[in-house]
Amino acid sequence: MTRTEARTGPEARLARLRGRALPKSHNARTIAALAANPGCARRAIMNAAGVDKQRLAAYAGFPAPFGQSRFALARGNAFEAQVKADGGAELLTLLREHLSLPIPEAHYDDLSEVGGNSSLDLRHARTKSLLAAAATADTAKGTMFDHPLLRLEVGGRHAFLEPDLIAFQLHGKFRIVEIKSFAVIDGQADGGKVAAAAIQSAVYVLALRDALAEQNIPPEPSC
């Protein structure tokens, strides 16, 4: 890249939109939100530049009326811990009873750190390595990955995704399990919340496909 291209290229022009602000990192929730207004050119540019839209709206006099409730976050974290306790024992029961998956036993890998090191690059590399090993293993054993670190390119910049999910592998096919704590009343969950969870899961599917493609493995993840 020439010096002129560095000053006038797409990244430089997007950086000028942010001014002195650092680019805002995406997560699965914000990436899923990009689908809400696909025809809005202004939003697409701000997303590509990594502009903090909530901060910008507040500066313009239109602050967001509310954010995520800390009580909802605490409830969600407690529910996730309950489902994942004892190597995902409760989750295995749900998979066997409600999805009729033939899982005689399961391996469980916690990828929140690697040998005490929580480096994002190291965790991402370890995640890809274990996914590749599971995809090519000649075994019927299921394998669960807790806190896998995936990566997806958004606006020319890689976003690390640390899902509150377990990527479940059985017979060469990966399944995305998204853990949510919203209520089910009379056998029915809120349609809007279910749809949001499905879109968020789709983001993880895309990131998982990328991770498998980097290992030259035909992607077969599903939700």
Secondary structure in CASP SS format (residue, H / E / C, confidence):
PFRMAT SS
TARGET T0000
AUTHOR 0000-0000-0000
METHOD secondary structure of the structure
MODEL  1
M C 1.00
T C 1.00
R H 1.00
T H 1.00
E H 1.00
A H 1.00
R H 1.00
T H 1.00
G C 1.00
P H 1.00
E H 1.00
A H 1.00
R H 1.00
L H 1.00
A H 1.00
R H 1.00
L H 1.00
R H 1.00
G C 1.00
R C 1.00
A C 1.00
L C 1.00
P C 1.00
K C 1.00
S C 1.00
H C 1.00
N C 1.00
A H 1.00
R H 1.00
T H 1.00
I H 1.00
A H 1.00
A H 1.00
L H 1.00
A H 1.00
A H 1.00
N C 1.00
P C 1.00
G C 1.00
C C 1.00
A H 1.00
R H 1.00
R H 1.00
A H 1.00
I H 1.00
M H 1.00
N H 1.00
A H 1.00
A H 1.00
G C 1.00
V C 1.00
D C 1.00
K H 1.00
Q H 1.00
R H 1.00
L H 1.00
A H 1.00
A H 1.00
Y H 1.00
A C 1.00
G C 1.00
F C 1.00
P C 1.00
A C 1.00
P C 1.00
F C 1.00
G C 1.00
Q C 1.00
S C 1.00
R H 1.00
F H 1.00
A H 1.00
L H 1.00
A H 1.00
R H 1.00
G H 1.00
N H 1.00
A H 1.00
F H 1.00
E H 1.00
A H 1.00
Q H 1.00
V H 1.00
K H 1.00
A H 1.00
D H 1.00
G H 1.00
G H 1.00
A H 1.00
E H 1.00
L H 1.00
L H 1.00
T H 1.00
L H 1.00
L H 1.00
R H 1.00
E H 1.00
H H 1.00
L C 1.00
S C 1.00
L C 1.00
P C 1.00
I C 1.00
P C 1.00
E C 1.00
A E 1.00
H E 1.00
Y E 1.00
D E 1.00
D E 1.00
L C 1.00
S C 1.00
E C 1.00
V E 1.00
G C 1.00
G C 1.00
N E 1.00
S C 1.00
S C 1.00
L H 1.00
D H 1.00
L H 1.00
R H 1.00
H H 1.00
A H 1.00
R H 1.00
T H 1.00
K H 1.00
S H 1.00
L H 1.00
L H 1.00
A H 1.00
A H 1.00
A H 1.00
A H 1.00
T H 1.00
A C 1.00
D C 1.00
T C 1.00
A C 1.00
K C 1.00
G E 1.00
T E 1.00
M E 1.00
F E 1.00
D E 1.00
H C 1.00
P C 1.00
L C 1.00
L E 1.00
R E 1.00
L E 1.00
E E 1.00
V E 1.00
G C 1.00
G C 1.00
R E 1.00
H E 1.00
A E 1.00
F E 1.00
L E 1.00
E C 1.00
P C 1.00
D C 1.00
L E 1.00
I E 1.00
A E 1.00
F E 1.00
Q E 1.00
L E 1.00
H C 1.00
G C 1.00
K E 1.00
F E 1.00
R E 1.00
I E 1.00
V E 1.00
E E 1.00
I C 1.00
K C 1.00
S C 1.00
F C 1.00
A C 1.00
V E 1.00
I E 1.00
D C 1.00
G C 1.00
Q E 1.00
A E 1.00
D C 1.00
G H 1.00
G H 1.00
K H 1.00
V H 1.00
A H 1.00
A H 1.00
A H 1.00
A H 1.00
I H 1.00
Q H 1.00
S H 1.00
A H 1.00
V H 1.00
Y H 1.00
V H 1.00
L H 1.00
A H 1.00
L H 1.00
R H 1.00
D H 1.00
A H 1.00
L H 1.00
A H 1.00
E H 1.00
Q C 1.00
N C 1.00
I C 1.00
P C 1.00
P C 1.00
E C 1.00
P E 1.00
S E 1.00
C C 1.00
END
